Amino acid sequence: MEHSLLVWLLPTLALVVGVVVGFALARLLPNAAPSNTQRQLDDIQQRFDNYQNEVVTHFNSTASLVKKLTQSYQDVQDHLADGANRLALDELTRQRLLAALHSDAAQGPRDRLTPPKDTAEVPRDYAPKSPNAPGMLDESYGLKR
């Protein structure tokens, strides 16, 4: 009987000790892994926040530069208009200069100096063929029936 008690007691005791040790390890080790994962997540979040700040800074400085460019363009326009008013020899020349100055701003890109011909021909199919056969550009060319 004492032998049978020992056979049951040792495995039961080993099982209890194993559960206690496993529980202790499970409580201690997962804290290390999430800490590393949490650090990685914090690092990624910090890099993302830095990127967002850089994007906002970039677009703010771009908007500021475009505003300066617009103001500089307006200053050049005003300077040219003032020069046309002061330096034109007669009223007709002054009016033509001012009209050209203001029409360029309103017109945008200029048209071509010589427009293309109205009689432009459609590209032709010059592939050799018999009179009733389809040309090389035909959908059924080269397909056997």
MDAnalysis code that builds the backbone (N, CA, C; Angstrom):
import MDAnalysis as mda
import numpy as np

u = mda.Universe.empty(435, n_residues=145, atom_resindex=np.repeat(np.arange(145), 3), trajectory=True)
u.add_TopologyAttr("name", ["N", "CA", "C"] * 145)
u.add_TopologyAttr("resid", np.arange(1, 146))
u.add_TopologyAttr("resname", ["MET", "GLU", "HIS", "SER", "LEU", "LEU", "VAL", "TRP", "LEU", "LEU", "PRO", "THR", "LEU", "ALA", "LEU", "VAL", "VAL", "GLY", "VAL", "VAL", "VAL", "GLY", "PHE", "ALA", "LEU", "ALA", "ARG", "LEU", "LEU", "PRO", "ASN", "ALA", "ALA", "PRO", "SER", "ASN", "THR", "GLN", "ARG", "GLN", "LEU", "ASP", "ASP", "ILE", "GLN", "GLN", "ARG", "PHE", "ASP", "ASN", "TYR", "GLN", "ASN", "GLU", "VAL", "VAL", "THR", "HIS", "PHE", "ASN", "SER", "THR", "ALA", "SER", "LEU", "VAL", "LYS", "LYS", "LEU", "THR", "GLN", "SER", "TYR", "GLN", "ASP", "VAL", "GLN", "ASP", "HIS", "LEU", "ALA", "ASP", "GLY", "ALA", "ASN", "ARG", "LEU", "ALA", "LEU", "ASP", "GLU", "LEU", "THR", "ARG", "GLN", "ARG", "LEU", "LEU", "ALA", "ALA", "LEU", "HIS", "SER", "ASP", "ALA", "ALA", "GLN", "GLY", "PRO", "ARG", "ASP", "ARG", "LEU", "THR", "PRO", "PRO", "LYS", "ASP", "THR", "ALA", "GLU", "VAL", "PRO", "ARG", "ASP", "TYR", "ALA", "PRO", "LYS", "SER", "PRO", "ASN", "ALA", "PRO", "GLY", "MET", "LEU", "ASP", "GLU", "SER", "TYR", "GLY", "LEU", "LYS", "ARG"])
u.atoms.positions = np.array([
    [0.804, -1.180, 0.000],
    [0.000, 0.000, 0.000],
    [0.861, 1.263, 0.000],
    [1.943, 1.188, 0.765],
    [2.831, 2.321, 0.809],
    [3.458, 2.561, -0.564],
    [3.702, 1.511, -1.274],
    [4.264, 1.621, -2.608],
    [3.246, 2.244, -3.570],
    [2.010, 1.904, -3.473],
    [0.972, 2.453, -4.340],
    [0.723, 3.921, -4.021],
    [0.844, 4.306, -2.738],
    [0.702, 5.713, -2.365],
    [1.836, 6.542, -2.954],
    [3.032, 6.009, -2.946],
    [4.181, 6.696, -3.508],
    [4.060, 6.837, -5.022],
    [3.512, 5.819, -5.684],
    [3.334, 5.856, -7.137],
    [2.363, 6.978, -7.509],
    [1.360, 7.221, -6.726],
    [0.390, 8.289, -7.027],
    [0.833, 9.654, -6.508],
    [1.516, 9.669, -5.403],
    [1.906, 10.936, -4.789],
    [3.006, 11.664, -5.563],
    [4.034, 10.965, -6.039],
    [5.128, 11.610, -6.769],
    [4.648, 12.255, -8.080],
    [3.898, 11.581, -8.939],
    [3.428, 12.255, -10.161],
    [2.495, 13.425, -9.860],
    [1.662, 13.281, -8.821],
    [0.749, 14.371, -8.473],
    [1.545, 15.570, -7.967],
    [2.522, 15.325, -7.149],
    [3.371, 16.402, -6.643],
    [4.152, 17.051, -7.783],
    [4.678, 16.258, -8.725],
    [5.413, 16.794, -9.878],
    [4.475, 17.631, -10.756],
    [3.227, 17.183, -10.889],
    [2.251, 17.933, -11.676],
    [1.952, 19.279, -11.027],
    [1.773, 19.311, -9.712],
    [1.493, 20.559, -9.008],
    [2.689, 21.503, -9.115],
    [3.908, 20.984, -8.919],
    [5.101, 21.819, -9.027],
    [5.231, 22.345, -10.461],
    [4.974, 21.502, -11.456],
    [5.039, 21.922, -12.861],
    [4.024, 23.007, -13.178],
    [2.812, 22.895, -12.634],
    [1.786, 23.912, -12.864],
    [2.204, 25.228, -12.228],
    [2.733, 25.172, -11.001],
    [3.156, 26.393, -10.313],
    [4.304, 27.053, -11.067],
    [5.311, 26.273, -11.478],
    [6.446, 26.830, -12.213],
    [5.970, 27.373, -13.565],
    [5.116, 26.658, -14.262],
    [4.592, 27.120, -15.549],
    [3.795, 28.404, -15.410],
    [2.987, 28.479, -14.346],
    [2.204, 29.688, -14.107],
    [3.122, 30.878, -13.815],
    [4.167, 30.642, -13.019],
    [5.108, 31.719, -12.690],
    [5.855, 32.182, -13.942],
    [6.304, 31.243, -14.764],
    [6.990, 31.611, -15.996],
    [6.051, 32.334, -16.971],
    [4.810, 31.875, -17.023],
    [3.841, 32.515, -17.924],
    [3.554, 33.948, -17.489],
    [3.601, 34.208, -16.205],
    [3.353, 35.567, -15.721],
    [4.556, 36.469, -15.944],
    [5.761, 35.921, -15.888],
    [6.968, 36.735, -16.016],
    [7.397, 36.938, -17.471],
    [7.368, 35.913, -18.293],
    [7.869, 36.001, -19.661],
    [6.990, 36.830, -20.605],
    [5.682, 36.740, -20.591],
    [4.914, 37.557, -21.525],
    [5.103, 39.044, -21.292],
    [5.476, 39.449, -20.098],
    [5.711, 40.868, -19.853],
    [6.926, 41.369, -20.635],
    [7.905, 40.520, -20.880],
    [9.088, 40.926, -21.637],
    [8.747, 41.069, -23.117],
    [7.995, 40.136, -23.676],
    [7.669, 40.179, -25.108],
    [6.772, 41.374, -25.452],
    [5.697, 41.633, -24.717],
    [4.912, 42.810, -25.062],
    [5.683, 44.104, -24.872],
    [6.644, 44.109, -23.974],
    [7.435, 45.310, -23.789],
    [8.232, 45.604, -25.063],
    [8.831, 44.576, -25.659],
    [9.559, 44.737, -26.909],
    [8.599, 45.138, -28.032],
    [7.475, 44.493, -28.102],
    [6.472, 44.822, -29.113],
    [5.939, 46.232, -28.896],
    [5.729, 46.587, -27.657],
    [5.240, 47.933, -27.345],
    [6.277, 48.980, -27.747],
    [7.552, 48.667, -27.509],
    [8.610, 49.591, -27.925],
    [8.632, 49.769, -29.438],
    [8.476, 48.662, -30.166],
    [8.435, 48.747, -31.626],
    [7.226, 49.560, -32.088],
    [6.096, 49.324, -31.468],
    [4.881, 50.056, -31.824],
    [5.051, 51.542, -31.531],
    [5.648, 51.876, -30.392],
    [5.896, 53.284, -30.057],
    [6.860, 53.924, -31.052],
    [7.885, 53.170, -31.468],
    [8.840, 53.689, -32.445],
    [8.155, 53.956, -33.786],
    [7.324, 53.038, -34.232],
    [6.598, 53.219, -35.492],
    [5.645, 54.400, -35.387],
    [4.973, 54.525, -34.254],
    [4.052, 55.648, -34.055],
    [4.813, 56.977, -34.074],
    [5.985, 57.003, -33.452],
    [6.798, 58.220, -33.437],
    [7.256, 58.587, -34.837],
    [7.687, 57.591, -35.622],
    [8.110, 57.859, -36.997],
    [6.932, 58.350, -37.838],
    [5.764, 57.779, -37.636],
    [4.579, 58.215, -38.372],
    [4.204, 59.652, -38.010],
    [4.275, 59.978, -36.724],
    [3.980, 61.353, -36.297],
    [4.986, 62.332, -36.893],
    [6.264, 61.952, -36.913],
    [7.287, 62.810, -37.523],
    [7.010, 63.013, -39.009],
    [6.623, 61.942, -39.690],
    [6.306, 62.033, -41.125],
    [5.128, 62.974, -41.354],
    [4.087, 62.823, -40.552],
    [2.926, 63.708, -40.695],
    [3.324, 65.166, -40.461],
    [4.158, 65.413, -39.473],
    [4.610, 66.781, -39.218],
    [5.425, 67.323, -40.392],
    [6.268, 66.489, -40.984],
    [7.049, 66.914, -42.143],
    [6.137, 67.248, -43.327],
    [5.098, 66.446, -43.535],
    [4.164, 66.691, -44.643],
    [3.448, 68.018, -44.429],
    [2.971, 68.254, -43.220],
    [2.281, 69.511, -42.924],
    [3.233, 70.693, -43.108],
    [4.461, 70.559, -42.628],
    [5.449, 71.628, -42.785],
    [5.754, 71.878, -44.255],
    [5.886, 70.805, -45.022],
    [6.163, 70.933, -46.456],
    [5.054, 71.705, -47.155],
    [3.811, 71.331, -46.916],
    [2.715, 72.003, -47.605],
    [2.512, 73.434, -47.111],
    [2.780, 73.688, -45.857],
    [2.712, 75.072, -45.370],
    [3.775, 75.935, -46.034],
    [5.001, 75.430, -46.125],
    [6.051, 76.221, -46.773],
    [5.783, 76.358, -48.263],
    [5.215, 75.319, -48.906],
    [4.854, 75.417, -50.324],
    [3.798, 76.485, -50.531],
    [2.793, 76.505, -49.669],
    [1.745, 77.526, -49.781],
    [2.332, 78.924, -49.584],
    [3.250, 79.054, -48.649],
    [3.887, 80.346, -48.422],
    [4.697, 80.775, -49.640],
    [5.441, 79.856, -50.232],
    [6.237, 80.178, -51.416],
    [5.358, 80.535, -52.611],
    [4.250, 79.825, -52.775],
    [3.321, 80.147, -53.870],
    [2.715, 81.526, -53.648],
    [2.423, 81.851, -52.409],
    [1.894, 83.175, -52.109],
    [2.920, 84.251, -52.451],
    [4.204, 84.004, -52.086],
    [5.257, 84.954, -52.432],
    [5.406, 85.079, -53.944],
    [5.321, 83.933, -54.643],
    [5.432, 83.942, -56.098],
    [4.306, 84.751, -56.726],
    [3.101, 84.575, -56.233],
    [1.955, 85.333, -56.732],
    [2.150, 86.821, -56.479],
    [2.635, 87.151, -55.302],
    [2.870, 88.560, -54.983],
    [3.967, 89.133, -55.869],
    [5.027, 88.369, -56.106],
    [6.104, 88.829, -56.984],
    [5.590, 89.027, -58.404],
    [4.757, 88.111, -58.873],
    [4.174, 88.245, -60.207],
    [3.327, 89.520, -60.283],
    [2.560, 89.767, -59.251],
    [1.729, 90.980, -59.219],
    [2.605, 92.227, -59.193],
    [3.711, 92.170, -58.458],
    [4.640, 93.307, -58.423],
    [5.244, 93.562, -59.804],
    [5.595, 92.489, -60.512],
    [6.144, 92.642, -61.865],
    [5.094, 93.242, -62.790],
    [3.861, 92.755, -62.684],
    [2.771, 93.304, -63.506],
    [2.589, 94.797, -63.216],
    [2.590, 95.167, -61.951],
    [2.431, 96.581, -61.589],
    [3.611, 97.411, -62.110],
    [4.812, 96.866, -62.010],
    [5.995, 97.565, -62.496],
    [5.911, 97.781, -64.008],
    [5.494, 96.757, -64.740],
    [5.360, 96.887, -66.189],
    [4.280, 97.902, -66.562],
    [3.176, 97.868, -65.841],
    [2.105, 98.830, -66.123],
    [2.582, 100.257, -65.825],
    [3.294, 100.427, -64.728],
    [3.820, 101.749, -64.383],
    [4.822, 102.216, -65.436],
    [5.678, 101.299, -65.890],
    [6.646, 101.634, -66.933],
    [5.958, 101.998, -68.232],
    [4.886, 101.273, -68.569],
    [4.148, 101.592, -69.788],
    [3.521, 102.972, -69.666],
    [3.015, 103.314, -68.517],
    [2.403, 104.638, -68.322],
    [3.447, 105.746, -68.379],
    [4.617, 105.532, -67.788],
    [5.628, 106.582, -67.721],
    [6.453, 106.697, -68.993],
    [6.745, 105.561, -69.636],
    [7.736, 105.582, -70.704],
    [7.153, 105.579, -72.124],
    [5.872, 105.345, -72.256],
    [5.279, 105.332, -73.601],
    [5.333, 106.739, -74.196],
    [5.666, 106.790, -75.481],
    [5.837, 108.085, -76.135],
    [4.505, 108.769, -76.418],
    [3.503, 108.004, -76.767],
    [2.199, 108.611, -77.057],
    [1.088, 107.751, -76.454],
    [-0.118, 108.266, -76.503],
    [-1.269, 107.598, -75.886],
    [-1.580, 106.270, -76.572],
    [-1.455, 106.186, -77.880],
    [-1.750, 104.956, -78.613],
    [-0.795, 103.839, -78.193],
    [0.491, 104.158, -78.105],
    [1.474, 103.162, -77.670],
    [1.207, 102.723, -76.245],
    [0.878, 103.661, -75.370],
    [0.565, 103.351, -73.978],
    [-0.636, 102.412, -73.901],
    [-1.676, 102.685, -74.664],
    [-2.882, 101.852, -74.649],
    [-2.574, 100.451, -75.179],
    [-1.762, 100.363, -76.222],
    [-1.403, 99.044, -76.775],
    [-0.571, 98.245, -75.777],
    [0.377, 98.900, -75.110],
    [1.188, 98.197, -74.116],
    [0.352, 97.703, -72.943],
    [-0.524, 98.555, -72.452],
    [-1.383, 98.155, -71.333],
    [-2.349, 97.058, -71.747],
    [-2.893, 97.152, -72.954],
    [-3.812, 96.110, -73.436],
    [-3.077, 94.780, -73.564],
    [-1.860, 94.805, -74.105],
    [-1.083, 93.569, -74.233],
    [-0.733, 93.005, -72.869],
    [-0.425, 93.877, -71.935],
    [-0.063, 93.440, -70.587],
    [-1.250, 92.766, -69.905],
    [-2.412, 93.360, -70.022],
    [-3.591, 92.802, -69.352],
    [-4.194, 91.639, -70.120],
    [-4.035, 91.600, -71.430],
    [-4.605, 90.473, -72.176],
    [-3.806, 89.210, -71.936],
    [-2.497, 89.313, -71.720],
    [-1.696, 88.131, -71.428],
    [-2.105, 87.505, -70.105],
    [-2.414, 88.324, -69.141],
    [-2.808, 87.795, -67.834],
    [-4.155, 87.104, -67.911],
    [-5.073, 87.660, -68.695],
    [-6.415, 87.082, -68.776],
    [-6.477, 85.925, -69.753],
    [-5.647, 85.963, -70.782],
    [-5.745, 84.969, -71.845],
    [-5.174, 83.626, -71.424],
    [-4.102, 83.610, -70.698],
    [-3.461, 82.358, -70.347],
    [-2.485, 81.977, -71.447],
    [-2.357, 80.674, -71.763],
    [-1.411, 80.278, -72.793],
    [-1.845, 80.776, -74.172],
    [-0.882, 81.154, -74.996],
    [-1.186, 81.690, -76.323],
    [-1.494, 80.571, -77.304],
    [-2.237, 80.927, -78.351],
    [-2.522, 79.988, -79.427],
    [-1.288, 79.836, -80.304],
    [-1.309, 78.830, -81.167],
    [-0.216, 78.636, -82.102],
    [-0.165, 79.797, -83.086],
    [1.032, 80.079, -83.570],
    [1.167, 81.136, -84.561],
    [0.581, 80.708, -85.895],
    [0.807, 79.463, -86.286],
    [0.222, 78.954, -87.524],
    [-0.620, 77.736, -87.166],
    [-1.914, 77.816, -87.332],
    [-2.756, 76.676, -86.993],
    [-2.521, 75.525, -87.967],
    [-2.787, 74.287, -87.543],
    [-2.586, 73.147, -88.429],
    [-3.563, 73.205, -89.602],
    [-3.205, 72.502, -90.685],
    [-4.054, 72.489, -91.871],
    [-5.392, 71.834, -91.551],
    [-6.441, 72.364, -92.175],
    [-7.763, 71.775, -91.992],
    [-7.932, 70.519, -92.825],
    [-7.090, 70.348, -93.821],
    [-7.222, 69.205, -94.733],
    [-6.277, 68.085, -94.334],
    [-6.141, 67.813, -93.066],
    [-5.275, 66.728, -92.611],
    [-5.867, 65.407, -93.049],
    [-5.017, 64.546, -93.624],
    [-5.493, 63.272, -94.128],
    [-5.404, 62.206, -93.048],
    [-6.302, 61.276, -93.136],
    [-6.322, 60.149, -92.214],
    [-5.194, 59.203, -92.607],
    [-4.497, 58.599, -91.647],
    [-3.444, 57.639, -92.007],
    [-4.015, 56.504, -92.859],
    [-3.231, 56.079, -93.790],
    [-3.686, 55.043, -94.709],
    [-2.984, 53.728, -94.421],
    [-3.625, 52.660, -94.905],
    [-3.066, 51.332, -94.801],
    [-2.327, 51.053, -96.107],
    [-0.993, 51.041, -96.063],
    [-0.210, 50.847, -97.272],
    [0.298, 49.412, -97.417],
    [-0.217, 48.498, -96.645],
    [0.241, 47.118, -96.729],
    [-0.170, 46.515, -98.072],
    [0.704, 45.725, -98.683],
    [0.328, 45.111, -99.967],
    [-0.802, 44.114, -99.761],
    [-1.762, 44.151, -100.644],
    [-2.916, 43.259, -100.533],
    [-3.576, 43.133, -101.891],
    [-4.372, 42.118, -102.033],
    [-5.164, 41.972, -103.264],
    [-6.385, 42.873, -103.143],
    [-7.065, 43.196, -104.229],
    [-8.132, 44.200, -104.197],
    [-9.252, 43.947, -103.184],
    [-9.698, 42.724, -102.994],
    [-10.822, 42.467, -102.082],
    [-10.397, 41.901, -100.730],
    [-9.094, 41.773, -100.487],
    [-8.605, 41.211, -99.226],
    [-8.538, 42.309, -98.168],
    [-8.664, 41.937, -96.870],
    [-8.559, 42.957, -95.817],
    [-7.108, 43.415, -95.677],
    [-6.919, 44.658, -95.279],
    [-5.582, 45.193, -95.064],
    [-5.001, 44.729, -93.737],
    [-3.737, 45.088, -93.473],
    [-3.076, 44.660, -92.239],
    [-3.722, 45.238, -90.989],
    [-4.380, 46.355, -91.127],
    [-5.014, 46.975, -89.960],
    [-6.404, 46.435, -89.688],
    [-6.892, 45.555, -90.513],
    [-8.219, 44.977, -90.319],
    [-8.168, 43.963, -89.186],
    [-9.242, 43.845, -88.430],
    [-9.266, 42.922, -87.283],
    [-9.111, 41.475, -87.688],
    [-9.572, 41.136, -88.861],
    [-9.544, 39.728, -89.281],
    [-8.297, 39.394, -90.094],
    [-7.341, 40.319, -90.216],
    [-6.144, 40.076, -91.017],
    [-5.326, 38.954, -90.408],
    [-4.939, 37.987, -91.226],
    [-4.078, 36.895, -90.799],
    [-4.799, 35.757, -90.116],
    [-6.090, 35.865, -89.900],
    [-6.850, 34.781, -89.253],
    [-7.364, 33.839, -90.320],
    [-7.171, 32.557, -90.076],
    [-7.677, 31.560, -91.029],
    [-9.111, 31.246, -90.681],
    [-9.902, 31.075, -91.693],
    [-11.337, 30.792, -91.472],
    [-11.619, 29.336, -91.449],
])
